[in-house]
Amino acid sequence: MKRILYFLLLIFGAVYNVSAQEEEEAPLVEKPPIELYKYISMDRDTTYLDTTLSIHKMYRFNYLRKDNLELLPFSNVGQTYNKLAYDFQSIRLRPQFVAQGQHYSYKETEDIKYYQVPTPLSDLYFKTAFNQGQQMDAFFTINTNENFNMSIAYQGVRSLGHYQHILTSTGNFVFTTNYQSPNSRYRLRAHFASQGLTNEQNGGLKESSIPLFIENESQFRDRGRLDVNFEDAENALYGNRIYVDQTYDLLYTDVSKSKISLGAELQHEKKSYSYRQDRAYTNYGDSYKFTKLDKKTSLAESQAKAYIDLGRKYLGDIHGYITYTNYNYGYNSILYLDHGTITNRLKGNAVEAGGKYTNQYRNMRLEAGAGRQIGGEYDGTYLYGLLQVPIIKDLTLEAKASIQSTSPDYGFLLYQSDYVNYNWQPNFKNERKQIASFNILSDRWLNLGATYTGMDNYSYFTIDENANTPTPFQGDQRVDYLKVNAQKEVSFGKFGAEATVVYQDVFSGSRYLSVPKILTRGSVYYQDHWFSRALFMQTGISAKYFTKYYMNAYDPVLGDFYVQRDAQYGEFPLVDIFFNAKVRQTRIFVIYEHVNSLLNNRNKHFSAPDYPYRDAMLRFGLVWNFFQ
């Protein structure tokens, strides 16, 4: 309560200070337009800094700094997330690393942004965590001159949590730089990322504790009193990456918009995932070691990519590339078993070639691309096309289709553990996906989308009959998955409302892929300017709800989720009450999360089987931009 009072005093102190300065003389140096503070994505799409306050900013005020409508977080910040919906549209030809359930906050190459700013810029994110901890995301960027920028960022979390042995401790450090020559013909961008994500694991609540939680027994509302399966395990994901991209324009003319550019990318990344436990847990079966279990999975990848960009006005742009990858995935031991040998390494070289064509005429956009593995052990191909057509003012139709054939992730291909049951090296086929989507994009009318995904040889984890731990499988039945979503925000004077509805169905293959039929979120709010317009406030209520479904279960040894068909979870609302404010470039958030759980006679809120969702808690924080 003291922290909340101090926080409110800080808010009103800042408001008073701003109000008192309103009649002061304007500064001699005017701040540059906000549009000059540019954020540049991996694909060179440019946006600018947005210091406004909206309901969508509140949706992104979380550990991931993105809208998590389709995710269900675990009880402690920095833990994993269960999926309420799926998006299979990302294109890749290489297997992904193990423990994908631990990768939500891991920043991949495509997540890194580059910057161009007229003055030094800082961005500070802070939000309270769960019991003895905080979370912070700090960022600073500067242009030493018009052509050279560098930035440094650190995201860190430490939170004890309310249940036994679920402490999280994470740290993501990123340094970026980008440069262009005075004539803009040569461009360079580079980054270094060092990341460490550690989570204590307790295996969920004991079977005897689950009824105590569900029945909301008063003596167990202190969640630390509920017994968990074990208190001596943790998993950790670490990674270091160096990335450099250089481009040189051999030809560029403003009149015809003709260009010929050559480029080269170099990237080297090392990842490791480990599961450590003091004593073997009997429910995971036999083990090769009874104490000090510690198995490490590693991946080292070095990539070199050469590309060419060709373009001419009205004819469009062509991007062609060829990529060489050296990979080394695996372990430091070979297992000799009665039914065969499990090797220690999957390593080799891969060559990928592909390209894309883009063209934009007025507001109509066409894009098509293709790629194929032309060398190496793993086959892979992709082909996609996208068309955006404006129909009327503020209404655009978008259609996209793609086909992919890619290898399953490394965790399905080769896995070793100190537990006997968690060792395998199956011979899996390529996963084949066909995706078609259609979207209506209109902030004025309605955002509406429909996506169909068909998959053959879908890879998944599940517990087989006569087993008690998950192992990898490939579906022998085709998966047909449909997702339809609609979103709209309206305002009535000082009142506003926003709603999103997602309908999903798995027509075939529901044994492998399970989703709630309905996922929805709605918010109603009031907003106004206070203190002679020195403060902009927004307050209201937000609720999220999804229907019952066979929610995936979590396995801490794998650091990933597996399919279960024993029990359905869902049909519980998640209601938040919020008060948000903006003072100059500072956005302040005070949110009472899951407030409706205070009224529950029985608890149905689970993030995964045996893992309860978060109880009601008042949390607050801010996002603060500094312009120097």
HELIX and SHEET records of a PDB file:
HELIX    1   1 LYS A    2  ALA A   20  1                                  19    
HELIX    2   2 ILE A   34  LEU A   36  5                                   3    
HELIX    3   3 ILE A   55  TYR A   59  1                                   5    
HELIX    4   4 GLN A  100  GLN A  102  5                                   3    
HELIX    5   5 THR A  109  ASP A  111  5                                   3    
HELIX    6   6 ILE A  210  ILE A  214  1                                   5    
HELIX    7   7 SER A  218  PHE A  220  5                                   3    
HELIX    8   8 ARG A  223  ARG A  225  5                                   3    
HELIX    9   9 THR A  282  TYR A  284  5                                   3    
HELIX   10  10 TYR A  410  LEU A  413  1                                   4    
HELIX   11  11 VAL A  420  TYR A  422  5                                   3    
HELIX   12  12 VAL A  595  LEU A  599  5                                   5    
SHEET    1   A 3 THR A  46  TYR A  48  0                                        
SHEET    2   A 3 LYS A  38  ILE A  40 -1                                        
SHEET    3   A 3 TYR A 114  GLN A 116 -1                                        
SHEET    1   B 2 LEU A  71  PRO A  73  0                                        
SHEET    2   B 2 TYR A  81  LYS A  83 -1                                        
SHEET    1   C23 LEU A 121  THR A 128  0                                        
SHEET    2   C23 GLN A 134  ASN A 145 -1                                        
SHEET    3   C23 PHE A 148  SER A 159 -1                                        
SHEET    4   C23 THR A 168  GLN A 180 -1                                        
SHEET    5   C23 TYR A 186  GLN A 201 -1                                        
SHEET    6   C23 ALA A 233  THR A 253 -1                                        
SHEET    7   C23 SER A 258  ARG A 279 -1                                        
SHEET    8   C23 THR A 291  ARG A 312 -1                                        
SHEET    9   C23 GLY A 316  GLY A 330 -1                                        
SHEET   10   C23 ARG A 345  TYR A 361 -1                                        
SHEET   11   C23 MET A 364  GLY A 375 -1                                        
SHEET   12   C23 THR A 381  ILE A 392 -1                                        
SHEET   13   C23 LEU A 395  THR A 406 -1                                        
SHEET   14   C23 GLU A 431  LEU A 441 -1                                        
SHEET   15   C23 ASN A 447  ASP A 456 -1                                        
SHEET   16   C23 VAL A 479  PHE A 492 -1                                        
SHEET   17   C23 PHE A 495  SER A 508 -1                                        
SHEET   18   C23 ILE A 518  TRP A 530 -1                                        
SHEET   19   C23 LEU A 535  PHE A 546 -1                                        
SHEET   20   C23 LEU A 574  VAL A 583 -1                                        
SHEET   21   C23 THR A 586  GLU A 593 -1                                        
SHEET   22   C23 MET A 617  PHE A 627 -1                                        
SHEET   23   C23 LEU A 121  THR A 128 -1                                        
SHEET    1   D 2 LEU A 335  LEU A 337  0                                        
SHEET    2   D 2 GLY A 340  ILE A 342 -1                                        
SHEET    1   E 2 SER A 459  THR A 462  0                                        
SHEET    2   E 2 THR A 471  GLN A 474 -1                                        
SHEET    1   F 2 ALA A 553  ASP A 555  0                                        
SHEET    2   F 2 ASP A 560  TYR A 562 -1                                        
SHEET    1   G 2 PHE A 606  ALA A 608  0                                        
SHEET    2   G 2 TYR A 611  PRO A 612 -1                                        
END                                                                             
